[in-house]
């Protein structure tokens, strides 16, 4: 049971890393605002899983680019 939780967490973190990398490569620091906009749209649709993903992506983009939100 704990192994399946750990596998899901690792997969989620890997997805966050992939999305953040793609945004930084395409948009640089502006990727932060793109991720925040996607999170806002997900929040409007009440998609909590997508909100969690894109908030984390935004945070990682900010960390990588030195942006202070």
GUSE-485024 format. One record per residue: residue number from 1; residue in one letter; chain; y, x, z of N, C-alpha, C, O, CB in turn. Coordinates in steps of 0.001 Angstrom, whole numbers, padded with zeros to 6 digits. Glycine has a CB too. Layout:
! GUSE-485024
   resi   resn   chain        nY        nX        nZ       caY       caX       caZ        cY        cX        cZ        oY        oX        oZ       cbY       cbX       cbZ
    NUM      A       A         Y         X         Z         Y         X         Z         Y         X         Z         Y         X         Z         Y         X         Z
...
***
This chain:
! GUSE-485024
   resi   resn   chain        nY        nX        nZ       caY       caX       caZ        cY        cX        cZ        oY        oX        oZ       cbY       cbX       cbZ
      1      X       A   -001188    000818    000000    000000    000000    000000    001257    000866    000000    002176    000628   -000783   -000005   -000933    001198
      2      X       A    001296    001862    000870    002466    002736    000909    002574    003536   -000381    003671    003891   -000813    002397    003682    002120
      3      X       A    001430    003816   -000992    001450    004573   -002242    002088    003762   -003368    002811    004314   -004197    000029    004990   -002635
      4      X       A    001827    002472   -003401    002431    001646   -004443    003934    001523   -004227    004700    001499   -005190    001782    000255   -004473
      5      X       A    004362    001445   -002968    005795    001404   -002677    006459    002708   -003104    007535    002705   -003702    006039    001145   -001176
      6      X       A    005811    003807   -002792    006357    005112   -003147    006425    005276   -004666    007392    005828   -005190    005509    006235   -002526
      7      X       A    005415    004803   -005359    005411    004890   -006824    006542    004049   -007414    007212    004487   -008348    004050    004427   -007392
      8      X       A    006760    002848   -006878    007859    001998   -007366    009206    002650   -007094    010101    002611   -007938    007806    000607   -006706
      9      X       A    009349    003242   -005928    010611    003909   -005582    010873    005100   -006501    011997    005297   -006963    010588    004374   -004115
     10      X       A    009845    005884   -006762    010000    007027   -007669    010345    006564   -009077    011187    007166   -009744    008718    007873   -007694
     11      X       A    009703    005506   -009527    009988    004976   -010859    011426    004465   -010939    012110    004679   -011940    009000    003849   -011216
     12      X       A    011879    003795   -009892    013254    003292   -009850    014241    004458   -009880    015216    004428   -010631    013482    002424   -008586
     13      X       A    013994    005476   -009072    014886    006633   -009039    014902    007367   -010377    015938    007884   -010796    014469    007589   -007927
     14      X       A    013762    007409   -011037    013691    008032   -012358    014509    007224   -013371    015203    007801   -014209    012219    008151   -012825
     15      X       A    014431    005906   -013299    015214    005056   -014193    016710    005239   -013946    017487    005318   -014898    014823    003581   -014010
     16      X       A    017120    005308   -012688    018524    005554   -012348    018967    006884   -012957    020040    006975   -013555    018731    005561   -010801
     17      X       A    018145    007900   -012803    018475    009223   -013333    018604    009193   -014859    019531    009783   -015415    017408    010244   -012915
     18      X       A    017681    008510   -015532    017724    008424   -016997    018976    007705   -017470    019638    008167   -018400    016482    007706   -017528
     19      X       A    019310    006589   -016848    020492    005823   -017250    021775    006608   -016978    022692    006614   -017799    020532    004475   -016511
     20      X       A    021833    007268   -015824    023018    008057   -015483    023183    009220   -016459    024297    009509   -016897    022922    008584   -014035
     21      X       A    022094    009878   -016797    022149    010987   -017746    022659    010508   -019093    023524    011144   -019694    020769    011637   -017901
     22      X       A    022132    009398   -019566    022555    008858   -020860    024041    008510   -020852    024752    008810   -021811    021728    007617   -021217
     23      X       A    024512    007883   -019782    025931    007510   -019703    026832    008739   -019650    027864    008781   -020320    026182    006631   -018476
     24      X       A    026453    009727   -018866    027273    010939   -018768    027329    011657   -020109    028385    012149   -020508    026721    011883   -017684
     25      X       A    026198    011718   -020804    026175    012388   -022109    027028    011649   -023134    027715    012275   -023941    024738    012506   -022619
     26      X       A    026985    010316   -023102    027730    009516   -024077    029201    009366   -023732    030062    009449   -024607    027112    008156   -024198
     27      X       A    029492    009142   -022435    030837    008727   -022062    031521    009620   -021040    032706    009434   -020763    030789    007356   -021537
     28      X       A    030817    010568   -020482    031407    011392   -019426    031724    010535   -018210    030948    009654   -017839    032681    012099   -019931
     29      X       A    032872    010801   -017592    033274    010069   -016391    033496    008590   -016619    033384    007793   -015688    034515    010662   -015838
     30      X       A    033813    008210   -017861    034016    006793   -018168    032721    005998   -018010    032756    004773   -017899    034560    006630   -019592
     31      X       A    031583    006687   -017999    030310    006020   -017779    030249    005314   -016436    029516    004338   -016277    029188    007011   -017880
     32      X       A    031015    005803   -015469    031083    005150   -014164    031581    003715   -014325    031012    002778   -013765    032006    005941   -013203
     33      X       A    032646    003563   -015096    033232    002230   -015272    032317    001324   -016092    032278    000114   -015874    034603    002337   -015949
     34      X       A    031589    001907   -017027    030616    001130   -017798    029523    000608   -016881    029161   -000567   -016944    030005    001983   -018930
     35      X       A    028998    001482   -016026    027942    001071   -015093    028447    000012   -014122    027720   -000931   -013809    027412    002282   -014316
     36      X       A    029679    000152   -013639    030242   -000844   -012729    030412   -002192   -013431    030194   -003245   -012831    031592   -000360   -012176
     37      X       A    030804   -002148   -014709    030957   -003393   -015466    029605   -004080   -015661    029503   -005301   -015536    031614   -003114   -016832
     38      X       A    028580   -003306   -015964    027246   -003881   -016121    026777   -004479   -014789    026178   -005554   -014766    026240   -002805   -016622
     39      X       A    027048   -003787   -013693    026683   -004304   -012365    027402   -005622   -012086    026811   -006553   -011539    027024   -003268   -011263
     40      X       A    028677   -005697   -012464    029445   -006928   -012242    028856   -008083   -013051    028737   -009200   -012548    030930   -006715   -012620
     41      X       A    028491   -007813   -014294    027887   -008855   -015129    026550   -009313   -014549    026232   -010502   -014566    027692   -008343   -016568
     42      X       A    025774   -008363   -014038    024493   -008706   -013416    024714   -009545   -012166    023953   -010473   -011894    023700   -007435   -013068
     43      X       A    025762   -009217   -011402    026077   -009981   -010193    026443   -011419   -010547    026062   -012355   -009845    027228   -009315   -009417
     44      X       A    027186   -011586   -011644    027553   -012936   -012090    026319   -013750   -012478    026309   -014972   -012332    028522   -012861   -013278
     45      X       A    025282   -013076   -012971    024034   -013750   -013344    023058   -013842   -012166    021949   -014357   -012309    023369   -013014   -014508
     46      X       A    023480   -013341   -011007    022638   -013317   -009800    021362   -012512   -009994    020312   -012852   -009449    022281   -014733   -009386
     47      X       A    021459   -011450   -010769    020322   -010568   -011027    020400   -009392   -010053    020949   -008341   -010384    020311   -010069   -012521
     48      X       A    019854   -009570   -008864    020002   -008580   -007803    019338   -007244   -008147    019834   -006191   -007746    019419   -009120   -006515
     49      X       A    018238   -007271   -008876    017573   -006016   -009239    018455   -005188   -010170    018568   -003972   -010010    016211   -006299   -009908
     50      X       A    019078   -005851   -011142    019961   -005142   -012069    021214   -004648   -011348    021712   -003561   -011640    020350   -006054   -013250
     51      X       A    021722   -005444   -010410    022895   -005016   -009637    022567   -003734   -008892    023341   -002778   -008927    023348   -006124   -008641
     52      X       A    021431   -003708   -008223    021015   -002530   -007464    020907   -001316   -008377    021367   -000229   -008025    019673   -002787   -006760
     53      X       A    020306   -001495   -009543    020141   -000401   -010496    021500    000152   -010927    021736    001358   -010844    019346   -000875   -011722
     54      X       A    022388   -000727   -011387    023637   -000262   -011988    024645    000236   -010966    025488    001070   -011297    024253   -001364   -012793
     55      X       A    024582   -000252   -009732    025435    000309   -008678    024997    001743   -008386    025830    002631   -008206    025372   -000563   -007380
     56      X       A    023696    001956   -008340    023192    003316   -008110    023506    004237   -009283    023844    005404   -009088    021684    003289   -007864
     57      X       A    023393    003714   -010496    023738    004507   -011683    025214    004909   -011612    025556    006067   -011851    023448    003705   -012996
     58      X       A    026076    003960   -011286    027511    004256   -011186    027761    005344   -010155    028542    006264   -010399    028305    002988   -010820
     59      X       A    027112    005247   -009016    027291    006252   -007964    026844    007630   -008453    027504    008635   -008189    026503    005855   -006698
     60      X       A    025724    007667   -009163    025222    008943   -009649    026126    009538   -010732    026336    010750   -010775    023811    008773   -010186
     61      X       A    026654    008686   -011598    027593    009157   -012620    028835    009745   -011943    029321    010805   -012336    027992    007996   -013587
     62      X       A    029337    009055   -010934    030517    009549   -010199    030215    010904   -009560    031033    011821   -009630    030953    008528   -009108
     63      X       A    029072    011028   -008954    028696    012301   -008320    028594    013435   -009345    029049    014551   -009097    027358    012150   -007578
     64      X       A    028000    013136   -010484    027802    014167   -011512    029098    014601   -012176    029232    015757   -012578    026851    013666   -012566
     65      X       A    030043    013695   -012292    031270    014011   -013009    032429    014358   -012077    033521    014687   -012540    031656    012853   -013886
     66      X       A    032197    014285   -010778    033245    014608   -009812    034272    013511   -009639    035335    013724   -009056    033936    015857   -010220
     67      X       A    033948    012340   -010148    034855    011202   -010020    034823    010687   -008588    033753    010545   -007997    034477    010077   -011015
     68      X       A    035987    010410   -008040    036070    009847   -006697    036489    008398   -006831    037672    008112   -007017    037069    010645   -005796
     69      X       A    035527    007465   -006737    035850    006048   -006924    036714    005484   -005804    037063    004303   -005829    034580    005245   -007029
***
